Amino acid sequence: MTKMSKTPMTYDIGEYASLSDIFVALSKILEPPERLTVSQWAERYRYVNNRGSYVGYWKNSTTPYMVEPMDMLCSPVHDGVIVVAPAQCGKTDALIVNWTGYSIASDPMDMLIFNPTSNLSRDFSKRRVDKLLRDTKECGSLLNKDRHADNIGDKHFQNGVFLSLAHPSVSEMAGRPVPRVALTDYDRMDDDIGGDGSPYDLASKRTTTFGSYRMCLAESSPSRPIEDRHWVAVDGSHEAPPTKGIFSLYNRGDRRRWYWACPHCQQRFEGTFDLLKWNEKATNMVDIADSVYMQCPKCFGRIEQSQRHEMQQTGVWVQDGMYFNFRGELAGSPRKTRIASFWLRGVAAAFVSWGQLVTMYLAAEEEYKSTGSEESLQKFFNTDLAEPYIPKSLTAQRLPEHLRDRAVDIGEKVVPDGVRALVANVDVQKDRFVVQVHGISMGAPFDITIIDRFEIRKSRRIDEDGDYCFLQPHAYLEDWDLIEDLVMNKRYPLADGSNREMGVLMTTCDSGGYSRKKGESVTNMAYDFYRSLRKRGLSKRFHLVKGTGAPNAPRANVTYPDATKKDNLNAARGDVPVLMLNSNFLKDVVSNRLDVTTPASGLITFPDWLPVSFYQELCAETRKPNGWEKVATNDSNEAWDLLYYCVGVCVSKLLKVDLIDWSKPPVSFEEWDKNPLIYSVVANDDETSDNVAMSGDVDAPVGRTLSWDEINNLQG
């Protein structure tokens, strides 16, 4: 926030023709304001100039559900207003912009507006506030003419009003007292500001000295996960599910919800998405959207989209504890609180139709079915419906025996028909490498088959007794060479009995973890192993991976760790690429895939030779609101981690399996007869089965050995 100028306030009197003109201007400034509510002021004075959509004075009839929240902003018996609402409902324009104009021109009072970030604060100042001052003369004419009075972070007005725009930080939220504070897009702010508390609580403290004139507003669509997955709504209650963020503030208040009157039976109900119906036999989105209607939960009458506007005009906000009696009158006892809180559902949003909501939902469901990702579904429920989203994995009750029952006989450690490529994934433990080889098959999303699972426990180092030493990945670089020999160069026979084998296309290895003993580091060794492969031209077939629990991290992103940061080890010099995987996101995908039973739809196939421990590892973690956690600290979870590593590298830019057009796939995902990683075993008196010849006719003639340099080029 820009500091207030120390330059004395001055006025340019050159624009006035006489002393009387000056007195007239001053009289207007000193004139007592009209006794208006925020909604009344907006309809009388707020000019909207949105070319292409609407130009003219503000109309409360467009968003009638915003009238009561606006008017609560000047309530002498409330000191807080909380609004949970979807996108495309006009909440920011109605609540914050109109309130800002009201605070400048009708009821002059200092105001502070918080946006989630400094960039968003700048954008709000330019796009919202400056536009208000430009289009609404009652506000713009009051802007002080001093050159220091109109900045991005603060604006000074002739009637003494001081408007500030900032983002949540310890310094900004602990500043001078101010009677009116607004927080927009609240759920995109941190839950705790510098350890001092929530943004709302800190902002509200700044208003405490102003008594009945104080007001703190927070508005947002929800984004926080449900804290208690076993929570069940009480019938008739307006309580929101237990979450942090905007819903936690809503639950503090009197919990108002928007009720319509059915045009057929006149009984009131809250419009929700589950009341929307459509023609499920329609084959395209246009026909589906045209068929959408709402079914009254009272009389089951059909309510068309065209009737929504009239229903809005007679809609009412109902507080928790209130209900409609048999005469249609409000009865009951409302919650007693000094916070007026409102929750508007997406079906009431004025600027999005029911047909659009349904098509957005179906598109998100289709993306989930094709990719296993719930990202679009979550965005739809949070942003478009203003409802909390419960991940499908959060409710999954999966047992090892249920997964084991799905195992099939596909042969032991062979490549079944349909597998186009092999991806090997390595998990580094204290004394071993855990390896899982996955077969990738066509599908939307691609199918996965477990081809092999084994551990590398013994090194090639010999102890004083002549025995092989146990593996120590944190201490000996030569132990890592086993990954090249036993994983990267491993080949598996095809199940068709053709005496052919498939080589591993890509190998990934966990780079995280280290031993503090003697400063020995797994990460150091992992990076050095990668460098050794790069020197020999083999690094395109191998990649280091690391999981991150950051909530907004990309699902799979290649980074170069910087050793200059204090939290990094010296091994990271910015020269080794590491594939950062959003662990929670990808584990959600794997969890959803474990429920798939249809081929070519993200199916995961288990061979029947896998031990029980494998399935126990798949069930070792459970979904909590903030991410995946082990059920028990000592439980092994290697199978689970290696599966999400596989999905991560497949959807990354390294392989892009999710983007493959299977009618014309890349050469490394071709059918067996065309795939350059398929080899025929050559056996004669002078050669062993390790001598191989390529079976396909891509990049080399039949019978010629495909060199590893050529295989590397497949990854280019």
C-alpha positions, -999 to 999 in steps of 0.1 A, spaced: 0 0 0 14 34 -10 21 56 19 1 88 24 19 118 9 33 143 34 26 171 10 -2 194 24 -36 190 7 -41 217 -19 -69 226 -42 -68 242 -76 -91 272 -74 -84 282 -110 -114 262 -122 -138 284 -103 -149 317 -118 -158 334 -86 -158 332 -49 -194 322 -50 -186 292 -71 -161 281 -45 -188 284 -18 -213 264 -39 -187 237 -44 -179 236 -7 -216 235 2 -220 204 -19 -191 187 -2 -205 196 32 -241 188 23 -255 160 45 -257 127 26 -290 111 17 -302 84 39 -298 55 15 -288 18 18 -261 5 -4 -285 -11 -28 -306 21 -30 -275 42 -37 -263 18 -64 -296 18 -82 -298 56 -80 -262 66 -88 -241 37 -100 -235 38 -137 -223 6 -154 -205 8 -186 -198 -28 -197 -199 -25 -235 -211 -57 -251 -231 -67 -220 -248 -38 -203 -246 0 -203 -268 20 -179 -276 25 -143 -273 -4 -119 -304 -26 -117 -311 -45 -85 -336 -67 -103 -307 -84 -123 -292 -98 -91 -320 -95 -65 -302 -119 -42 -275 -93 -36 -298 -66 -23 -300 -80 13 -262 -86 16 -255 -51 3 -279 -35 28 -264 -55 57 -232 -36 50 -247 -6 67 -265 -25 95 -259 -10 129 -265 -43 147 -240 -64 126 -202 -60 124 -196 -86 97 -210 -98 64 -200 -131 49 -210 -142 14 -204 -176 -2 -214 -175 -38 -204 -189 -72 -188 -172 -101 -210 -154 -126 -234 -141 -99 -222 -105 -97 -210 -107 -61 -178 -86 -64 -195 -59 -83 -225 -57 -60 -208 -61 -27 -174 -44 -30 -177 -20 -59 -211 -7 -48 -201 -5 -12 -170 14 -22 -191 39 -42 -215 42 -12 -186 48 12 -172 76 -11 -204 95 -20 -233 86 3 -219 77 37 -183 90 36 -160 67 56 -125 53 51 -123 19 35 -97 -8 30 -100 -35 3 -78 -67 5 -71 -89 -25 -53 -122 -23 -21 -109 -39 -4 -76 -47 -10 -82 -85 -47 -88 -80 -49 -57 -58 -33 -36 -86 -57 -52 -111 -87 -45 -88 -76 -9 -85 -74 -4 -122 -103 -25 -135 -128 -20 -107 -121 12 -87 -109 34 -115 -138 23 -137 -162 32 -108 -146 67 -106 -147 71 -143 -183 60 -150 -201 72 -118 -197 109 -116 -209 111 -80 -178 93 -70 -153 105 -96 -161 142 -90 -151 138 -54 -116 126 -62 -90 150 -49 -73 170 -76 -39 167 -59 -15 147 -80 -7 125 -50 -43 116 -44 -48 90 -71 -25 60 -68 -28 23 -73 -27 16 -36 -47 46 -22 -71 73 -33 -79 105 -15 -113 123 -18 -124 159 -12 -148 148 16 -119 133 35 -125 97 25 -93 76 23 -96 44 1 -68 19 4 -61 -13 -16 -37 -40 -4 -30 -77 0 -29 -97 33 4 -94 51 14 -89 87 23 -52 81 -9 -44 61 -32 -61 85 -17 -46 116 -19 -10 103 -41 19 113 -77 15 124 -103 18 96 -141 15 99 -148 -6 67 -128 -35 54 -135 -58 25 -118 -91 16 -125 -103 -19 -118 -139 -31 -112 -149 5 -105 -186 -1 -75 -177 -22 -58 -161 8 -37 -179 33 -55 -193 63 -29 -178 87 -11 -145 82 23 -146 97 11 -167 126 -12 -139 138 -45 -154 127 -69 -156 98 -72 -127 74 -108 -120 85 -100 -119 122 -70 -96 116 -91 -73 93 -120 -73 118 -97 -61 146 -88 -30 126 -125 -19 128 -131 -25 165 -127 12 176 -156 24 154 -184 8 174 -217 5 154 -201 20 123 -176 -9 120 -181 -35 92 -159 -63 78 -170 -80 46 -156 -113 32 -168 -128 -1 -156 -158 -21 -164 -190 -38 -153 -220 -17 -121 -240 -23 -111 -256 11 -115 -294 16 -140 -308 41 -123 -314 74 -145 -343 85 -154 -367 57 -180 -384 80 -199 -351 85 -236 -354 76 -259 -324 72 -288 -322 97 -321 -321 80 -334 -286 78 -301 -271 90 -283 -244 70 -249 -253 84 -221 -257 59 -197 -287 60 -167 -282 83 -140 -265 63 -115 -237 67 -118 -205 47 -151 -188 37 -174 -216 49 -159 -215 84 -168 -178 85 -203 -185 71 -209 -210 99 -201 -183 125 -229 -161 111 -267 -165 110 -265 -188 79 -289 -174 54 -299 -193 22 -318 -182 -9 -353 -196 -12 -376 -195 -43 -413 -200 -47 -423 -227 -71 -445 -211 -99 -468 -241 -97 -474 -249 -60 -460 -216 -46 -441 -235 -19 -406 -223 -12 -374 -243 -16 -337 -238 -21 -326 -243 -56 -297 -269 -59 -279 -286 -88 -294 -320 -80 -328 -306 -89 -318 -301 -125 -330 -327 -150 -321 -331 -187 -325 -355 -216 -298 -381 -210 -304 -397 -244 -294 -365 -262 -261 -370 -282 -247 -335 -282 -242 -307 -257 -265 -283 -275 -295 -306 -273 -286 -314 -237 -285 -278 -227 -318 -270 -244 -335 -299 -225 -325 -288 -190 -352 -279 -165 -356 -278 -127 -380 -302 -109 -397 -287 -78 -390 -309 -48 -424 -301 -34 -449 -308 -62 -424 -323 -88 -436 -297 -113 -413 -287 -142 -397 -253 -139 -382 -239 -171 -350 -217 -173 -372 -188 -186 -391 -188 -153 -360 -183 -131 -359 -145 -134 -395 -141 -121 -387 -166 -93 -356 -145 -84 -378 -114 -79 -398 -130 -51 -368 -149 -36 -360 -144 1 -331 -151 23 -339 -175 52 -318 -176 84 -309 -209 100 -336 -218 125 -363 -202 104 -388 -222 83 -420 -217 63 -452 -228 81 -483 -242 64 -494 -206 56 -462 -199 38 -450 -175 65 -416 -175 81 -415 -189 116 -389 -201 141 -360 -185 159 -330 -173 140 -294 -177 152 -282 -148 173 -249 -135 160 -234 -102 149 -224 -117 116 -248 -118 87 -238 -147 65 -251 -158 31 -247 -189 9 -259 -186 -27 -260 -218 -48 -248 -219 -84 -283 -225 -100 -293 -190 -88 -263 -172 -105 -278 -146 -128 -252 -147 -155 -250 -185 -161 -279 -206 -174 -289 -240 -161 -280 -255 -195 -244 -241 -192 -241 -256 -157 -251 -290 -169 -228 -290 -199 -199 -278 -177 -207 -307 -153 -208 -333 -180 -176 -320 -195 -159 -323 -161 -172 -358 -156 -160 -368 -191 -125 -354 -182 -125 -374 -150 -135 -406 -169 -108 -401 -196 -80 -389 -173 -88 -399 -138 -83 -363 -127 -109 -346 -105 -94 -312 -111 -123 -300 -134 -149 -315 -112 -136 -298 -81 -134 -265 -100 -170 -269 -111 -184 -277 -76 -163 -250 -59 -165 -221 -85 -196 -227 -105 -219 -242 -78 -203 -227 -47 -203 -260 -30 -175 -279 -12 -161 -308 -32 -155 -343 -17 -128 -361 -36 -139 -396 -48 -108 -410 -32 -118 -395 2 -148 -418 4 -132 -449 -11 -131 -478 13 -106 -500 -4 -92 -533 11 -62 -554 -1 -83 -585 -6 -107 -566 -29 -79 -556 -52 -63 -591 -50 -96 -606 -62 -92 -587 -94 -59 -603 -103 -58 -622 -136 -36 -649 -151 -15 -631 -178 17 -651 -173 46 -644 -150 68 -614 -159 57 -614 -196 43 -586 -217 6 -593 -225 -11 -585 -257 -19 -548 -261 11 -534 -241 29 -509 -263 57 -497 -239 74 -505 -206 80 -479 -179 102 -489 -150 100 -470 -117 125 -472 -88 119 -464 -52 151 -459 -31 151 -473 4 178 -473 30 192 -507 20 176 -516 -13 161 -505 -46 124 -514 -51 116 -518 -88 82 -519 -105 78 -523 -142 46 -511 -158 31 -520 -192 14 -491 -210 -16 -499 -232 -38 -477 -254 -69 -461 -239 -84 -429 -228 -69 -427 -203 -42 -453 -210 -43 -487 -192 -15 -499 -169 -4 -535 -163 20 -546 -136 47 -565 -155 73 -570 -128 81 -563 -92 114 -570 -76 140 -556 -52 178 -551 -56 193 -558 -22 229 -570 -29 256 -549 -44 286 -561 -64 309 -551 -36 326 -580 -18 332 -581 19 362 -596 37 344 -630 37 339 -630 -1 301 -623 2 283 -596 -17 276 -566 5 242 -552 11 232 -522 -9 239 -488 5 225 -462 -20 234 -433 2 271 -442 4 283 -460 -28 278 -446 -63 287 -480 -78 256 -495 -62 235 -472 -85 250 -489 -116 228 -518 -108 198 -497 -120 213 -494 -154 222 -532 -157 191 -547 -140 164 -522 -148 172 -500 -177 186 -528 -198 161 -554 -188 139 -570 -214 107 -590 -210 93 -618 -233 61 -612 -253 32 -634 -244 26 -644 -280 53 -671 -279 72 -654 -308 105 -656 -290 106 -618 -289 113 -594 -261 104 -558 -252 129 -534 -238 122 -507 -211 114 -473 -227 119 -451 -196 131 -455 -161 124 -431 -133 140 -431 -98 131 -414 -66 157 -387 -58 144 -378 -24 157 -388 10 191 -388 26 210 -402 55 225 -377 80 251 -403 90 285 -390 80 268 -365 57 259 -392 32 231 -384 9 208 -404 -14 201 -372 -33 238 -366 -39 242 -401 -53 211 -399 -74 224 -367 -90 258 -382 -96 243 -413 -112 223 -391 -135 255 -372 -145 273 -405 -152 245 -416 -175 246 -382 -192 283 -385 -199 276 -418 -217 246 -405 -236 220 -426 -217 202 -399 -197 173 -396 -220 162 -431 -209 164 -422 -172 149 -394 -151 149 -385 -114 115 -378 -98 104 -362 -65 70 -358 -50 56 -325 -37 26 -319 -15 22 -283 -25 -16 -279 -32 -12 -258 -64 18 -275 -79 16 -287 -116 8 -324 -118 42 -331 -134 69 -304 -140 106 -307 -149 127 -285 -127 163 -278 -121 171 -276 -83 192 -246 -73 219 -253 -47 220 -216 -37 188 -221 -17 196 -230 19 171 -259 20 189 -278 -8 218 -301 -8 251 -293 -24 244 -319 -51 219 -297 -67 238 -273 -89 210 -265 -113 224 -290 -139 202 -320 -131 166 -321 -142 141 -335 -116 105 -343 -125 85 -328 -97 52 -347 -92 21 -334 -74 18 -364 -52 -17 -357 -39 -31 -350 -74 -15 -381 -89 -24 -403 -60 -60 -392 -64 -57 -403 -101 -43 -437 -91 -70 -441 -65 -97 -434 -90 -81 -458 -115 -82 -486 -90 -120 -485 -92 -119 -488 -131 -130 -522 -144 -133 -515 -181 -103 -519 -205 -91 -488 -223 -105 -465 -196 -75 -463 -172 -77 -499 -160 -49 -512 -138 -43 -549 -143 -26 -571 -116 -10 -605 -125 -20 -633 -102 16 -640 -91 19 -608 -71 22 -614 -33 -4 -602 -7 21 -576 5 18 -558 -29 -19 -552 -23 -13 -542 13 11 -515 0 -16 -502 -23 -38 -497 7 -12 -483 30 -24 -447 26 -57 -430 32 -70 -397 18 -73 -370 44 -87 -335 36 -53 -321 31 -37 -350 13 -27 -387 14 -12 -401 46 -1 -435 58 -26 -454 78 2 -466 101 37 -450 102 55 -483 97 34 -495 68 52 -501 35 37 -481 5 62 -488 -23 36 -502 -47 14 -471 -42 43 -447 -47 57 -465 -78 23 -465 -94 19 -428 -90 55 -423 -103 44 -442 -134 13 -421 -140 33 -390 -134 60 -396 -160 34 -408 -185 15 -376 -183 46 -354 -182 62 -338 -212 87 -366 -212 63 -392 -226 29 -374 -231 10 -407 -231 -22 -390 -223 -20 -369 -255 -13 -399 -279 -35 -403 -309 -35 -441 -308 -45 -443 -345 -11 -429 -353 11 -432 -322 47 -422 -317 72 -449 -329 80 -459 -293 43 -468 -287 37 -486 -320 23 -521 -323 48 -549 -317 56 -555 -354 66 -519 -358 80 -510 -324 118 -505 -324 120 -517 -287 108 -552 -297 137 -576 -302 139 -611 -316 162 -634 -296 190 -648 -317 205 -681 -306 234 -699 -323 266 -716 -313 286 -684 -309 259 -661 -294 238 -662 -263 202 -651 -259 215 -616 -249 222 -610 -286 191 -595 -301 178 -583 -334 150 -557 -340 118 -572 -352 102 -541 -367 110 -521 -398 112 -486 -382 145 -468 -382 164 -501 -389 160 -531 -411 149 -565 -398 177 -584 -383 198 -554 -373 205 -548 -337 191 -514 -325 218 -497 -305 211 -479 -273 221 -446 -289 192 -452 -313 169 -461 -284 180 -429 -267 170 -409 -297 134 -422 -293 133 -400 -262 145 -369 -280 
